[in-house]
Amino acid sequence: MIHDMNDAINYAFDVANEDPIPLMGQFACLTAEVGELAEQVNSAAGYLSHKKFDEPLAGEVADVILAAIGVYTKAYPEATKEELAKSLRANILTKSTKWHQIALSQRRKRDKGIPGS
Ligand SMILES: [Mg+2]
């Protein structure tokens, strides 16, 4: 039973370890999933209003995350899932802090009416 995001990430690493598809195949899956997400975003923006989807947008976001974890796992076949998950969590926190600062900067520029922000 998955109780939280840590459990979900650990389960995703288990799945990635069991998947026999090699690195480049995983990468091809990632690009395909990014394409499916792009279609959903285009639809949400009103550009593909005729298109029907079997998956919700959240499902495509999950597919991209799972495919990315698959790529990450296959890129480091000697690493344990605990090592990979620890590094991923640390990088998510670091990157979230960086992206947060950028978002706040963009918001301040937008609120001041600076063009291109
Ligand atoms: Mg998908």
Residues whose N, C-alpha, C, O or C-beta is under 5 A from the ligand:
A	BS01	MG	E33 E36 E60 D63
